[in-house]
Amino acid sequence: MALLSRDGRIATLSRGLSKDLGFDRPGDLSGLQISSLWHHDDRAAVARALASARRGDTGQAPVDLSYVHGEPIQAEVTFAPGTAQGSIVMRLDWTNPD
């Protein structure tokens, strides 16, 4: 799970999500745009899902994590409004877990 600011920057990132995305230390990602973590081909769909969360709805998008794992791995990213004003909660779910 991650907590994002309204503009899509990472505020906090769980250790598990950090590892899923190929990073060892979640704190290193604080302040980065969440869009920078996705493959270029996935960014438009992720941007639409994030926009849904900004409007107060839940948005989802499929993402390809092959760049992390070196093999085709599909996941789904979900963005939802957070409880803190303007915050957005992000979750990543595997669609084909090992």
Backbone hydrogen bonds in HBPLUS format (Angstrom, degrees):
<---DONOR---> <-ACCEPTOR-->    atom                        ^
c    i                          cat <-CA-CA->   ^        H-A-AA   ^      H-
h    n   atom  resd res      DA  || num        DHA   H-A  angle D-A-AA Bond
n    s   type  num  typ     dist DA aas  dist angle  dist       angle   num
A0014-SER N   A0001-MET O   2.90 MM  13  5.55 159.1  1.94 168.2 175.2     1
A0002-ALA N   A0090-MET O   2.91 MM  88  5.02 147.9  2.01 143.1 148.2     2
A0090-MET N   A0002-ALA O   2.88 MM  88  5.02 164.9  1.90 144.9 147.5     3
A0003-LEU N   A0012-THR O   2.89 MM   9  5.19 160.9  1.93 141.6 146.7     4
A0011-ALA N   A0003-LEU O   2.79 MM   8  5.50 158.7  1.84 154.1 158.0     5
A0012-THR N   A0003-LEU O   3.17 MM   9  5.19 158.4  2.22 137.5 142.4     6
A0004-LEU N   A0088-ILE O   2.72 MM  84  4.98 168.9  1.73 157.4 160.7     7
A0088-ILE N   A0004-LEU O   2.98 MM  84  4.98 154.9  2.05 138.6 141.9     8
A0005-SER N   A0009-ARG O   2.83 MM   4  5.32 159.3  1.87 152.6 159.4     9
A0008-GLY N   A0005-SER O   2.90 MM   3  5.40 163.1  1.93 121.8 124.4    10
A0034-ILE N   A0008-GLY O   2.79 MM  26  5.72 168.4  1.81 164.2 165.7    11
A0010-ILE N   A0032-LEU O   2.86 MM  22  5.61 155.8  1.92 153.2 158.3    12
A0031-GLY N   A0010-ILE O   2.75 MM  21  5.09 171.2  1.76 146.2 149.2    13
A0018-SER N   A0014-SER O   2.96 MM   4  6.14 157.0  2.01 147.8 155.0    14
A0019-LYS N   A0015-ARG O   3.00 MM   4  6.27 157.3  2.05 149.2 154.1    15
A0020-ASP N   A0016-GLY O   2.95 MM   4  6.22 157.4  2.00 147.5 154.3    16
A0021-LEU N   A0017-LEU O   3.01 MM   4  6.22 142.3  2.16 145.8 154.8    17
A0023-PHE N   A0018-SER O   2.83 MM   5  5.15 165.2  1.86 147.2 144.3    18
A0022-GLY N   A0019-LYS O   2.95 MM   3  4.95 159.6  2.00 104.6 110.9    19
A0028-ASP N   A0025-ARG O   3.05 MM   3  5.72 151.5  2.14 118.5 126.0    20
A0029-LEU N   A0026-PRO O   3.06 MM   3  5.69 162.7  2.09 118.9 124.1    21
A0030-SER N   A0027-GLY O   3.31 MM   3  5.47 161.3  2.35 106.2 111.5    22
A0032-LEU N   A0029-LEU O   3.07 MM   3  5.66 165.8  2.09 139.0 141.7    23
A0036-SER N   A0033-GLN O   3.05 MM   3  5.65 152.9  2.12 115.1 122.4    24
A0037-LEU N   A0034-ILE O   3.10 MM   3  5.74 167.8  2.11 120.3 124.2    25
A0038-TRP N   A0035-SER O   3.40 MM   3  5.83 166.7  2.42 113.0 116.4    26
A0042-ASP N   A0039-HIS O   2.88 MM   3  5.42 149.0  1.97 118.2 127.6    27
A0043-ARG N   A0040-HIS O   3.31 MM   3  5.41 151.9  2.40 103.8 111.5    28
A0046-VAL N   A0042-ASP O   3.10 MM   4  6.29 160.5  2.14 156.4 162.5    29
A0047-ALA N   A0043-ARG O   2.87 MM   4  5.97 155.4  1.93 146.4 153.1    30
A0048-ARG N   A0044-ALA O   3.05 MM   4  6.34 151.4  2.13 145.6 152.6    31
A0049-ALA N   A0045-ALA O   3.05 MM   4  6.33 156.5  2.10 146.1 152.3    32
A0050-LEU N   A0046-VAL O   2.89 MM   4  6.13 158.4  1.94 153.2 159.1    33
A0051-ALA N   A0047-ALA O   2.93 MM   4  6.10 151.8  2.01 143.0 150.9    34
A0052-SER N   A0048-ARG O   3.06 MM   4  6.35 146.0  2.18 142.8 151.4    35
A0053-ALA N   A0049-ALA O   3.26 MM   4  6.66 152.9  2.33 143.9 149.9    36
A0054-ARG N   A0050-LEU O   3.06 MM   4  6.42 149.4  2.15 146.3 155.1    37
A0055-ARG N   A0051-ALA O   3.13 MM   4  6.42 137.3  2.32 141.1 151.9    38
A0055-ARG N   A0052-SER O   3.08 MM   3  5.15 129.7  2.34  96.4 109.9    39
A0057-ASP N   A0052-SER O   2.93 MM   5  5.18 155.6  1.99 150.6 142.5    40
A0056-GLY N   A0053-ALA O   3.03 MM   3  5.02 157.5  2.08 102.5 109.5    41
A0059-GLY N   A0079-PHE O   2.88 MM  20  5.23 160.8  1.91 151.8 158.3    42
A0079-PHE N   A0059-GLY O   2.79 MM  20  5.23 164.3  1.81 158.2 163.6    43
A0061-ALA N   A0077-VAL O   2.93 MM  16  5.42 145.0  2.05 149.4 159.4    44
A0077-VAL N   A0061-ALA O   2.86 MM  16  5.42 161.8  1.89 165.7 162.6    45
A0063-VAL N   A0075-ALA O   2.78 MM  12  5.30 165.0  1.80 147.2 147.6    46
A0075-ALA N   A0063-VAL O   2.90 MM  12  5.30 155.2  1.96 159.2 163.8    47
A0065-LEU N   A0073-ILE O   2.77 MM   8  5.27 169.6  1.78 170.8 170.0    48
A0068-VAL N   A0065-LEU O   2.99 MM   3  5.48 147.0  2.10 111.4 120.8    49
A0069-HIS N   A0065-LEU O   3.28 MM   4  6.62 161.3  2.32 153.9 158.3    50
A0070-GLY N   A0066-SER O   2.70 MM   4  5.11 144.4  1.82 149.8 151.5    51
A0095-THR N   A0074-GLN O   3.12 MM  21  5.70 173.4  2.12 131.3 132.6    52
A0076-GLU N   A0093-ASP O   2.64 MM  17  5.15 153.6  1.71 150.9 160.6    53
A0093-ASP N   A0076-GLU O   2.85 MM  17  5.15 167.2  1.86 149.7 154.0    54
A0078-THR N   A0091-ARG O   2.86 MM  13  5.20 161.8  1.89 151.5 156.2    55
A0091-ARG N   A0078-THR O   2.90 MM  13  5.20 153.0  1.97 146.0 154.2    56
A0080-ALA N   A0089-VAL O   2.90 MM   9  5.25 150.4  1.99 147.4 156.4    57
A0089-VAL N   A0080-ALA O   2.77 MM   9  5.25 163.4  1.80 162.7 165.3    58
A0082-GLY N   A0087-SER O   2.81 MM   5  4.84 163.8  1.84 130.3 124.6    59
A0087-SER N   A0084-ALA O   2.91 MM   3  5.44 165.9  1.93 137.1 140.6    60
